[in-house]
């Protein structure tokens, strides 16, 4: 069964270079904006995201090919503003699995941005022949995110403990679900 993917909001996921990633990991918004293709808000440099940016910065240094896959900026074309972050945890692994991640600035939530970002990632996964499975790991209290992925056919496959986020429920879907 094929599911149509149509983003309700006009968004793009813009990749950040190593300089912007390092600056965000350090919480330095001024330096991050010097390296970013778009203006970033204080939401991006907050302490709650520094470990994500640090991990992605180190990932790009050790594996430059991952730069096109990892977390980037969710950019709203309509408003010309950065509304959140989204991307994969990295390129497809040996089994053809990619994991999505996304977070929308609280000032922009409940407006379809997470859905639009997820749809972009699912579309990319569907069109890359190396990808067979898309995974999402979600905290059990994050009902909005859980409900979103369930709408796209993700099914619960287990649990894991993340060093930063604690207990997460793991959901997966076949990328073939989204091929036209």
N, C-alpha and C positions, 0 to 999 in steps of 0.2 A: 504494500500500500504506500503510495507516494503522498506526502503532505506538502501543500503549497506553502511557500515562505514569502510573505509580503510584509515588509516593515511598515508599521503605522507612522513612524516618525522618520524624517530624513536625517540619518546619522551616518558617520563614517568612523572607523577606528583608525586613528593615526598613530603610527609607531614612533616611539621616542628613541633617540640615539643614546649611546653610552654616557655622554656628558649630562644629559637631562636626567637619566636614571640615577646616576651617582649623586647629583645635586638633590634629587628628591629623597634618596636614601638618607642624606645628611640633613634633610628638612630645610634646605636652602631654596626657597621659592624664587628668589631673584636670579640665582645662577641657573636654576631649572628653566626659567623663562628665557634666558639668553640662548639656551640650546634647544628649546621646544619649537616645533613648527606652528604652534598656536599658544595663545595666552592661557596659562594655567591659574586656577584659583587657589586660595589657601587650603581648600579641601585636599588637594593632591599632596601637599607637603606636611600634612598633619602627622603626628607621631604614630597614629594607628596604621599608617600605610608604610612606614619606613622599612619594616622587615620585608615587605613585598618588593619594594623598589630595590633594596639591597640585594635580595636574591636574584632579581631579574638583571641587575647590573652585572653581578658576578657571572650569571649565566651567559650573557652576551660576550663577555670577555673570554670565557672558557669555550664557548660554542657560538661563534659569530653567525652561523646559519640559523640559529634560533631567533635572531633579532626580528625577523619578519613574522614570527608566530606569537611572541610573548605579549604581555599586557601593554596596552596602549591607551590613548585618550579617546573617550567617546565624545565626538564632536557633533554638536547639533548644527546642521547647515542652516536651518530656518532662523535660529537665534544668534548664530555665529558665537557660540559659547561652548566651553568644555563642561560637560554635564556628568562625567564619571570616567571610570576606567574599565576596560574589558580586553580579553584576549585569551589565548591558550597558555597553558603552563609550559609549553614547548612544542617542538615539531612532533609528528607522529612517532611513537615508539616502535620497537621491533614487531609488536603485535598489531600495529595500525591503530593504536588508541591515542586520542588527544583529549585533554581535559580543559573545559571552559572555566573561566572565572570572570566575574563582573561585579561592579559595585557602582551605584549611582549616588551622586551627591544628594544628601537629604533635601536640599533646596530644590531639587529637580525630580524627586521621586513621584511615583503614581501618575506619570505622564507618558508611559510607553517606551521610555529609553532603554530599560533593561531588556524588554521584549525585542526591540529593534536591534540592540547589540547582539543578543543571543541569536536572532535570525541571521545576522551577518556571519556569525561564526559557524552556524549550522550550514549555511550556504557554502562557505569556504570548505568545510569538511566534506560536504557532499560532492564537491567538484575536484577534490584532490584524490587521485586513485590510491594513494598510500593509506588513506584514512578508512578504517572499517568501523570503529566504535568511537562515540563521543561520550565522555564522562563528565558528570557534575558532582562535586562533593559539597554538601550543604549542611550547616548546623541544624540540629533538630528543631530549634526555636525559630528558624528563618522560614516561616510559613509562606511568605510572599514568593521567595525564590523557589521553594519546593513546588508550590502551585504552578508557577510559571513553567518549570521544566516538565512537569507532568502533562501539561497541555501539548507538549511536543513529542509525546510518546516515550519519554524516559521512564525506566522502571527501576525500582530499588533492587540493588544487587548485594548490599552489605553495608558494613560500617567500618570506619577507620578512626584513628586518633591522630590529629594534626598537632604538631608542637606549638603552633601559634593559636589555632582556632579550637582546639579540644576535639570533642566527639563530632564526627561528621557522618551523615548518611550518604552513601555512594549510590548514584543513579547512572544508568547507561542507556544509550539508544544506538541502533545501527545507523551509520551515515547513509546507507542505501535508502533509508526512510525518506530522505530529502532530495533524492536524485529525480530529476524530471524525466 
